[in-house]
Amino acid sequence: MRILFLGDIVGKPGRRAVGRFLPRLIDVENLALVIGNCENVTDGAGVDPGSAQELMDAGIDVLTSGNHVWRRKEIIEFIQTEPRLVRPANFPPGAPGAGWTVAETADGVPIAVLNLIGRVFMDSVDCPFRTAEALLPELTRRARAIVVDMHCEATSEKGAMGWFLAGRVAAVLGSHTHVQTADERVLPGGTAFISDAGMCGPLDSVIGVDKEAAIRRFITQMPAKFDVARGPAMVQGVVVDIDPESGRALSIRRIRELEQ
């Protein structure tokens, strides 16, 4: 069975590009499940119910998130009633919503999607490694395969999680930096890994932000409003083939689609 993981979807351009390319990708790639990170989908920071619903209507089965998930207060009620939207499981106890979900493919195969967030260069949260260890027994009972969105700043932390879970999950897929890396591989034991799946958003930008505003901020060190850039957008992510019997990855490859 084949799954698609889409990197961070940024603003209206990202939503537009996903809506344009995803139906064809589902058909051409014969996808069993689509997962996408939505933490920047509403004006480049956060996610509101309307944007989340738009992505699910476009064909995304599970939405993961990250450190910006609470930017829009209206998402708090939504995330408590919508199991297809998850937030990092290692947020402290009491955070709204759930950190994982189980989605079924069209063939009825249950796949668990676990969302984790790193601690290096990010806000203080509970340990993602201990959280994953604690959740693995239940996820293994509930699902045939487990896919992890590791939302991190540091590639070292993502790589450590890949090796920590190697042979125990189908995939550890990095998000957050908006820059697609070229280190995709299948680790020993059948765990697909990439440091970052990339971004679905404006091509001529600084990680999705208007480039002039970003340059001005770096030069002046003064606060600047970061608007989502305009123009053609791209869709980046990875396709992972998983053995439906063993729940282990067979292959992983990057994808990149570009609006003309």
C-alpha positions as CSV (number, residue, x, y, z in Angstrom):
1,M,0.0,0.0,0.0
2,R,1.2,3.5,-0.8
3,I,0.9,6.6,1.3
4,L,1.7,10.2,0.6
5,F,3.0,12.6,3.2
6,L,2.8,16.3,2.3
7,G,5.2,18.8,3.8
8,D,4.0,21.9,5.6
9,I,1.1,23.4,3.7
10,V,1.6,27.2,3.7
11,G,-1.3,29.7,3.3
12,K,-3.7,30.0,0.4
13,P,-1.0,29.2,-2.3
14,G,-0.3,25.9,-0.5
15,R,-4.0,25.0,-0.3
16,R,-4.5,26.0,-3.9
17,A,-1.6,23.8,-5.1
18,V,-2.7,20.9,-3.0
19,G,-6.2,21.1,-4.3
20,R,-4.8,21.2,-7.9
21,F,-2.3,18.4,-7.8
22,L,-3.6,16.0,-5.1
23,P,-6.5,14.4,-7.1
24,R,-4.2,13.5,-9.9
25,L,-1.5,12.2,-7.4
26,I,-4.1,10.0,-5.7
27,D,-5.1,8.5,-9.0
28,V,-1.7,8.2,-10.7
29,E,0.1,6.9,-7.6
30,N,-2.8,4.7,-6.4
31,L,-2.6,6.2,-3.0
32,A,-4.1,4.3,0.0
33,L,-3.7,7.2,2.4
34,V,-2.7,10.9,2.3
35,I,-1.3,12.8,5.3
36,G,-0.4,16.5,5.3
37,N,1.0,18.9,7.9
38,C,-1.4,21.9,8.2
39,E,0.1,24.1,11.0
40,N,0.8,27.0,8.6
41,V,-2.2,26.6,6.4
42,T,-4.1,29.8,7.5
43,D,-2.3,32.9,6.4
44,G,1.0,31.2,7.0
45,A,0.6,30.6,10.8
46,G,-1.9,28.3,12.4
47,V,-4.9,26.5,11.1
48,D,-8.6,27.4,11.3
49,P,-11.5,25.0,10.8
50,G,-12.3,26.3,7.3
51,S,-8.8,25.7,6.1
52,A,-8.6,22.3,7.7
53,Q,-11.9,21.3,6.0
54,E,-10.7,22.5,2.7
55,L,-7.7,20.3,2.8
56,M,-9.7,17.2,3.9
57,D,-12.2,17.9,1.1
58,A,-9.2,18.0,-1.3
59,G,-8.4,14.4,-0.4
60,I,-6.1,14.6,2.7
61,D,-7.1,11.8,5.2
62,V,-5.1,12.9,8.2
63,L,-3.8,16.4,9.1
64,T,-0.8,16.7,11.4
65,S,0.4,19.9,13.0
66,G,3.1,21.5,15.2
67,N,4.1,24.5,17.2
68,H,1.8,26.9,15.5
69,V,-1.4,24.8,15.9
70,W,-2.9,27.1,18.6
71,R,-2.4,30.4,16.7
72,R,-6.1,30.4,15.8
73,K,-8.3,30.1,18.9
74,E,-11.2,28.7,16.9
75,I,-9.2,25.5,16.2
76,I,-9.4,24.5,19.9
77,E,-13.1,23.4,19.7
78,F,-12.6,21.9,16.3
79,I,-9.7,19.7,17.2
80,Q,-11.6,18.2,20.0
81,T,-14.3,16.9,17.7
82,E,-12.4,16.2,14.5
83,P,-10.2,13.0,14.8
84,R,-8.6,13.6,11.4
85,L,-6.7,16.6,12.9
86,V,-4.0,15.8,15.4
87,R,-1.5,17.9,17.4
88,P,1.9,16.7,18.8
89,A,1.4,13.9,21.3
90,N,4.2,15.2,23.6
91,F,2.4,18.5,24.3
92,P,1.9,18.6,28.1
93,P,-1.2,17.0,29.6
94,G,-4.3,19.0,29.2
95,A,-3.7,20.2,25.7
96,P,-6.8,19.9,23.5
97,G,-7.2,17.2,21.0
98,A,-5.2,14.0,20.4
99,G,-1.7,13.3,19.4
100,W,-2.5,10.4,17.2
101,T,-5.2,8.8,15.2
102,V,-6.0,5.6,13.3
103,A,-7.3,5.9,9.7
104,E,-8.4,3.1,7.5
105,T,-7.4,2.8,3.8
106,A,-10.0,2.1,1.2
107,D,-9.1,-1.6,1.6
108,G,-9.8,-1.4,5.3
109,V,-6.2,-1.5,6.5
110,P,-5.7,0.6,9.7
111,I,-2.8,3.0,9.7
112,A,-1.8,4.9,12.8
113,V,-0.5,8.5,12.4
114,L,1.5,9.8,15.3
115,N,2.5,13.5,15.6
116,L,5.6,14.4,17.7
117,I,7.4,17.7,18.1
118,G,11.1,18.3,18.9
119,R,12.7,20.2,21.8
120,V,15.9,21.5,20.2
121,F,15.6,25.2,19.4
122,M,11.9,25.0,20.1
123,D,9.5,25.6,23.1
124,S,9.7,23.3,26.1
125,V,7.5,20.2,25.7
126,D,7.5,16.7,27.1
127,C,10.1,14.2,25.7
128,P,9.1,13.0,22.3
129,F,11.2,9.8,22.6
130,R,9.6,8.7,25.9
131,T,6.1,9.7,24.5
132,A,6.7,7.5,21.4
133,E,7.9,4.6,23.6
134,A,4.8,4.9,25.8
135,L,2.4,5.0,22.9
136,L,3.9,2.3,20.7
137,P,2.2,-0.7,22.4
138,E,-1.3,0.7,21.9
139,L,-0.6,1.9,18.3
140,T,0.8,-1.5,17.4
141,R,-2.4,-3.1,18.7
142,R,-4.7,-0.7,16.9
143,A,-3.0,-0.5,13.5
144,R,-1.2,-2.5,10.8
145,A,1.4,0.3,10.3
146,I,2.5,3.4,12.1
147,V,3.6,6.7,10.4
148,V,5.2,9.4,12.5
149,D,5.4,13.1,11.7
150,M,8.4,14.3,13.6
151,H,8.0,18.1,13.6
152,C,11.5,19.5,14.5
153,E,14.0,22.3,13.9
154,A,17.1,20.1,14.2
155,T,17.9,17.4,11.7
156,S,19.9,15.6,14.4
157,E,16.8,15.2,16.6
158,K,14.8,13.9,13.6
159,G,17.6,11.5,12.7
160,A,17.8,10.3,16.3
161,M,14.0,9.6,16.3
162,G,14.4,7.7,13.0
163,W,17.0,5.4,14.5
164,F,15.1,5.2,17.9
165,L,12.0,3.9,16.1
166,A,13.8,1.9,13.3
167,G,12.1,-1.5,12.8
168,R,9.2,-0.5,15.0
169,V,7.2,1.9,12.8
170,A,6.7,2.2,9.0
171,A,8.0,5.7,8.7
172,V,9.5,8.7,10.5
173,L,9.0,11.7,8.3
174,G,10.3,15.2,9.2
175,S,8.4,18.4,8.9
176,H,8.7,22.1,10.1
177,T,11.7,23.5,8.2
178,H,9.9,23.9,4.8
179,V,13.1,22.7,3.0
180,Q,13.0,19.3,1.4
181,T,16.0,17.3,2.2
182,A,17.7,14.6,0.1
183,D,18.4,12.0,2.7
184,E,15.4,9.7,2.2
185,R,16.2,6.1,2.9
186,V,14.7,2.9,4.4
187,L,16.4,2.2,7.7
188,P,17.1,-1.3,8.9
189,G,13.9,-3.1,10.0
190,G,11.8,-1.3,7.3
191,T,11.4,2.2,8.6
192,A,11.2,5.0,5.9
193,F,13.0,8.2,6.9
194,I,13.5,11.7,5.6
195,S,14.7,14.7,7.6
196,D,12.1,17.0,6.0
197,A,9.5,16.4,3.4
198,G,9.5,20.0,2.3
199,M,6.7,22.6,1.8
200,C,3.5,23.0,-0.2
201,G,3.6,26.7,-0.8
202,P,5.0,29.7,-2.8
203,L,8.1,28.9,-4.8
204,D,9.6,32.5,-4.9
205,S,9.6,33.0,-1.2
206,V,11.7,32.5,2.0
207,I,10.1,29.3,3.3
208,G,6.7,30.6,2.2
209,V,7.1,34.2,3.4
210,D,7.2,37.3,1.2
211,K,10.9,37.4,0.3
212,E,11.3,41.2,0.6
213,A,9.9,41.2,4.1
214,A,12.2,38.4,5.2
215,I,15.3,40.2,3.7
216,R,14.3,43.4,5.4
217,R,14.0,41.6,8.8
218,F,17.5,40.1,8.4
219,I,19.1,43.3,7.4
220,T,17.5,45.7,9.9
221,Q,16.7,43.2,12.8
222,M,13.4,45.1,13.2
223,P,10.1,43.4,13.6
224,A,8.3,42.7,10.3
225,K,4.9,41.3,9.3
226,F,5.5,38.1,7.5
227,D,2.8,37.8,4.8
228,V,2.6,34.6,2.7
229,A,4.3,35.2,-0.7
230,R,2.3,35.2,-3.9
231,G,2.9,33.6,-7.3
232,P,3.3,30.0,-8.4
233,A,3.3,27.3,-5.7
234,M,4.8,23.9,-5.4
235,V,3.8,20.7,-3.7
236,Q,6.5,18.7,-2.0
237,G,6.3,15.5,0.0
238,V,7.3,11.8,0.0
239,V,5.6,8.6,-1.2
240,V,6.1,5.6,1.0
241,D,5.4,2.0,-0.1
242,I,4.4,-0.2,2.9
243,D,4.0,-3.9,3.0
244,P,0.4,-4.4,4.2
245,E,1.2,-7.6,6.0
246,S,4.3,-6.7,8.0
247,G,3.6,-2.9,8.2
248,R,7.2,-2.1,7.2
249,A,8.3,0.3,4.5
250,L,9.6,-1.1,1.2
251,S,10.6,2.2,-0.4
252,I,10.5,6.0,-0.1
253,R,10.8,8.7,-2.7
254,R,10.4,12.4,-2.9
255,I,7.8,14.2,-5.0
256,R,7.8,17.8,-6.3
257,E,5.0,19.3,-8.4
258,L,5.2,22.9,-9.6
259,E,2.5,25.3,-10.8
260,Q,3.4,26.9,-14.1
